[in-house]
């Protein structure tokens, strides 16, 4: 009985120690939640064929993850929601069947490569990163070279509420950032006339106007189109022209918010400002602004925060 009791006690002790090790390991297991940003480079494509990539990852449990994969290449932005796997032992993250624009595509003709995302998590006091590659699948492996990347965790944006919001509100996006006039089909057309919103108007006065660009036009009126410059993440803006509110709480997306505004030639410049009603799920509030002056087109990338308004100065060319 004593021998059996001792054996039982020893087995119980071993089991308890093993359980503690398992629990400790689980408690300290590294997770991959968060916003990840970085550059990806084609293996033999040269520096002119770099991709900018962003991942918004939510780890569902010990082995499954869900993510938004966004990337910019040349004049293209694309966004996909994907499900994948995470191996805690090897710290490997995998997402299958990602359509990546072929690096030799032109702006007029683009071809997709079906690729897998394979990365390994590395954690350090200085910050976390994932090193890996997009790898061609099947027949694509012969024509689509690997695309290597090193993406960093953005600790400042690592908020699970915003991650879940981004995943919940996701809509698959394929957008060219230089749309032709014919492609500027508006989600909302705003007629130029001042409107009243005392809350927005008072908040606008408290923020600093930061001039991004000065434009000289020939026409007595111009058409302004606004798009979300990046992931469509719920950015909402109001537009002020010469300190008068023309459009309030317009949500930016892949379709334009469009205004036609007159250019006052008696002013040294006309002040067109973008006021951020919010910062979306991924700060700051950014927009691509296209200004059409007859056949001429100007592209401006504006950024606004809760302290500053992105601004463009427009003046009439003297004849």
C-alpha positions in Angstrom: 0.0 0.0 0.0 2.8 2.4 0.9 4.6 1.7 -2.4 1.4 2.2 -4.4 0.6 5.3 -2.4 4.1 6.7 -3.2 3.7 5.9 -6.9 0.3 7.6 -6.9 1.7 10.7 -5.2 4.7 10.9 -7.6 2.3 10.6 -10.6 0.1 13.3 -9.1 3.1 15.6 -8.6 4.3 15.0 -12.2 0.8 15.6 -13.6 0.5 18.8 -11.5 3.9 20.1 -12.7 3.0 19.3 -16.3 -0.3 21.1 -16.0 1.4 24.1 -14.6 3.9 24.2 -17.5 1.0 23.9 -20.0 -0.9 26.7 -18.3 2.2 28.9 -18.1 3.0 28.3 -21.7 -0.6 29.1 -22.7 -0.6 32.3 -20.6 2.6 33.5 -22.3 1.8 32.4 -25.8 2.4 35.2 -28.3 -0.6 36.5 -30.1 -0.7 38.1 -33.5 -3.6 40.5 -33.0 -3.1 44.0 -34.3 -2.2 46.4 -37.1 0.8 45.3 -39.2 2.5 47.6 -41.7 5.5 47.3 -44.1 7.0 46.9 -47.5 7.1 43.8 -49.7 9.7 43.4 -52.5 9.5 41.1 -55.5 12.5 38.6 -55.5 13.8 39.7 -58.9 11.6 42.8 -59.6 13.9 45.6 -58.4 13.0 48.6 -56.2 10.5 49.9 -58.7 8.2 46.9 -58.0 7.6 47.3 -54.2 4.3 46.8 -52.6 3.1 48.5 -49.4 1.1 46.1 -47.3 -1.1 46.3 -44.2 -2.7 43.6 -42.2 -5.4 43.9 -39.6 -5.4 40.6 -37.7 -7.8 39.2 -35.1 -6.7 36.0 -33.5 -9.9 34.0 -32.8 -8.3 31.2 -30.8 -5.0 29.3 -30.4 -5.0 28.2 -34.1 -7.3 30.3 -36.2 -7.0 34.0 -37.3 -9.0 36.4 -39.4 -7.5 39.4 -41.2 -7.9 42.2 -43.7 -5.0 42.1 -46.1 -4.6 45.5 -47.9 -1.9 46.4 -50.3 -0.9 49.3 -52.6 0.9 48.6 -55.9 1.7 51.3 -58.5 -1.7 53.0 -58.8 -3.8 50.2 -57.3 -5.3 49.7 -53.8 -6.8 46.3 -53.0 -8.4 44.9 -49.9 -9.5 41.3 -48.9 -10.9 39.6 -45.8 -9.3 36.2 -45.3 -9.2 33.4 -42.7 -6.0 31.6 -41.8 -4.1 29.6 -39.3 -1.5 30.3 -36.6 0.9 27.7 -35.2 2.0 28.8 -31.8 4.9 26.3 -31.7 6.5 27.6 -34.8 4.9 31.1 -34.6 3.8 30.7 -38.2 0.9 32.6 -39.7 -0.6 31.4 -43.0 -3.3 32.8 -45.3 -4.2 30.9 -48.5 -5.2 32.0 -52.0 -4.5 35.7 -52.0 -4.8 37.4 -55.4 -1.7 39.6 -55.8 -1.2 41.9 -58.8 1.6 40.5 -61.0 4.6 42.8 -60.6 5.0 43.2 -64.4 1.5 44.4 -64.9 0.9 47.8 -66.4 -1.6 50.4 -65.3 -3.7 49.5 -68.4 -3.6 45.7 -68.1 -3.2 43.9 -64.7 -3.0 40.2 -64.0 -3.4 38.4 -60.7 -1.1 35.8 -59.2 -2.7 33.4 -56.7 -0.3 33.3 -53.7 -0.1 32.1 -50.1 0.9 34.4 -47.3 3.4 32.7 -45.0 5.1 34.6 -42.1 6.9 34.0 -38.8 6.2 36.1 -35.8 9.2 37.6 -34.0 8.7 39.3 -30.6 11.3 41.6 -28.9 11.3 44.4 -26.5 12.0 46.8 -29.3 8.8 45.7 -31.1 7.2 42.8 -32.9 7.5 42.0 -36.6 6.6 39.3 -39.1 9.0 38.1 -41.7 7.8 36.1 -44.6 6.8 35.8 -48.2 3.9 35.6 -50.6 4.5 32.3 -52.4 3.0 31.4 -55.8 0.6 28.5 -55.9 0.6 25.6 -58.5 1.2 26.8 -62.0 1.6 30.4 -60.7 4.9 29.4 -59.0 6.7 29.3 -62.4 5.6 32.8 -63.5 5.1 34.7 -60.2 8.2 35.2 -58.1 8.1 35.2 -54.4 7.4 38.5 -52.7 9.3 39.0 -49.5 8.2 41.3 -46.7 9.0 42.5 -43.2 6.0 44.0 -41.5 6.0 45.7 -38.1 3.3 45.8 -35.4 1.9 49.3 -34.8 1.5 49.3 -31.0 -0.2 52.7 -31.0 -3.1 51.3 -33.1 -3.3 47.9 -31.5 -6.8 48.3 -30.1 -9.1 45.2 -30.4 -12.2 47.3 -30.7 -11.0 49.0 -33.8 -9.7 45.7 -35.2 -13.2 44.2 -34.8 -14.8 47.3 -36.3 -12.6 47.1 -39.3 -13.4 43.5 -39.9 -17.1 43.9 -39.3 -17.4 46.9 -41.7 -15.1 45.5 -44.4 -16.1 45.6 -48.1 -13.8 44.1 -50.7 -12.1 46.8 -52.6 -10.3 47.1 -55.9 -9.6 50.7 -56.6 -7.4 52.6 -59.0 -6.3 55.9 -57.5 -6.3 57.8 -60.8 -9.9 57.5 -62.0 -10.8 59.1 -65.3 -13.6 61.7 -65.5 -16.0 59.0 -66.7 -15.2 56.9 -63.6 -16.1 59.7 -61.2 -19.6 58.4 -60.5 -20.7 60.0 -57.3 -22.2 58.5 -54.3 -23.3 62.0 -53.2 -23.3 65.2 -55.3 -23.2 68.3 -53.2 -24.5 71.6 -54.8 -22.4 74.6 -53.8 -24.2 76.6 -51.2 -23.4 77.3 -47.6 -25.2 75.2 -45.0 -25.7 75.7 -41.3 -24.1 73.4 -38.7 -23.0 75.4 -35.7 -21.3 72.5 -33.9 -19.1 71.7 -36.9 -18.5 75.3 -37.8 -17.4 76.2 -34.3 -15.1 73.1 -34.1 -13.6 74.1 -37.5 -12.5 77.5 -36.2 -10.6 75.9 -33.3 -8.4 73.9 -35.7 -5.4 74.9 -37.6 -5.6 75.0 -41.4 -2.5 73.3 -42.9 -1.9 74.1 -46.6 -0.9 71.0 -48.5 -0.8 72.5 -52.0 -1.5 75.6 -54.0 -3.2 75.3 -57.4 -3.7 78.0 -60.1 -6.7 77.4 -62.4 -7.9 78.9 -65.6 -11.7 78.2 -65.2 -14.1 80.3 -63.2 -15.3 77.1 -61.5 -13.8 73.7 -60.7 -15.1 70.2 -59.9 -13.7 68.6 -56.7 -14.0 64.9 -56.1 -13.0 63.2 -52.7 -12.2 59.6 -52.2 -10.9 57.7 -49.1 -7.1 57.5 -49.6 -6.5 54.0 -48.4 -8.6 51.4 -46.7 -12.3 52.4 -46.6 -12.5 52.6 -42.8 -15.4 54.9 -42.0 -13.7 58.3 -42.5 -16.3 61.1 -42.3 -15.5 64.7 -43.3 -17.0 68.1 -43.8 -15.9 70.5 -46.5 -15.3 74.2 -45.9 -14.7 76.7 -48.7 -13.5 80.2 -47.8 -14.6 79.4 -44.2 -18.1 78.5 -45.2 -19.5 75.0 -44.7 -20.5 73.4 -48.0 -20.8 69.7 -47.1 -21.3 68.2 -43.7 -20.5 64.7 -42.5 -19.7 63.1 -45.8 -18.5 59.5 -45.6 -15.5 58.8 -47.8 -15.4 55.6 -49.8 -14.3 54.3 -53.2 -17.0 56.4 -54.8 -16.5 60.2 -55.0 -18.1 62.9 -52.9 -18.3 65.6 -55.6 -18.7 69.4 -55.5 -18.6 72.1 -58.1 -17.3 75.4 -56.7 -16.8 78.9 -58.1 -13.3 80.4 -58.0 -13.3 84.0 -56.7 -10.8 85.9 -58.8 -10.9 88.9 -56.5 -9.3 86.9 -53.7 -5.5 86.2 -53.5 -6.5 82.5 -53.0 -9.6 80.5 -52.2 -9.3 78.3 -49.2 -10.7 74.7 -49.6 -10.4 72.7 -46.3 -11.3 69.2 -45.2 -12.5 69.0 -41.6 -12.3 65.5 -39.9 -15.6 64.6 -38.2 -13.9 61.4 -37.0 -10.6 59.5 -37.7 -12.2 56.3 -39.0 -10.9 53.0 -37.6 -7.4 53.8 -38.8 -6.2 57.3 -38.0 -5.6 59.9 -39.4 -8.5 60.9 -41.7 -7.0 60.8 -45.2 -8.5 61.6 -48.7 -7.5 61.7 -52.3 -8.8 64.9 -53.8 -9.1 65.3 -57.6 -9.6 68.9 -58.8 -10.8 69.2 -62.5 -10.1 72.5 -64.2 -11.5 71.9 -67.6 -9.3 69.3 -69.2 -6.6 69.6 -66.5 -6.6 67.5 -63.4 -4.8 68.0 -60.1 -4.3 65.3 -57.5 -4.0 66.2 -53.8 -3.6 63.9 -50.9 -5.1 65.5 -47.8 -4.7 64.4 -44.1 -6.8 65.9 -41.3 -6.9 65.2 -37.6 -8.8 66.5 -34.6 -6.3 69.4 -34.4 -5.7 70.3 -38.0 -7.6 70.7 -41.3 -6.0 69.6 -44.5 -6.2 72.6 -46.9 -5.7 73.5 -50.6 -5.3 77.0 -51.9 -7.0 77.6 -55.2 -6.5 80.9 -57.1 -7.6 82.1 -60.5 -4.9 82.5 -63.1 -4.5 86.1 -64.3 -5.3 86.6 -68.0 
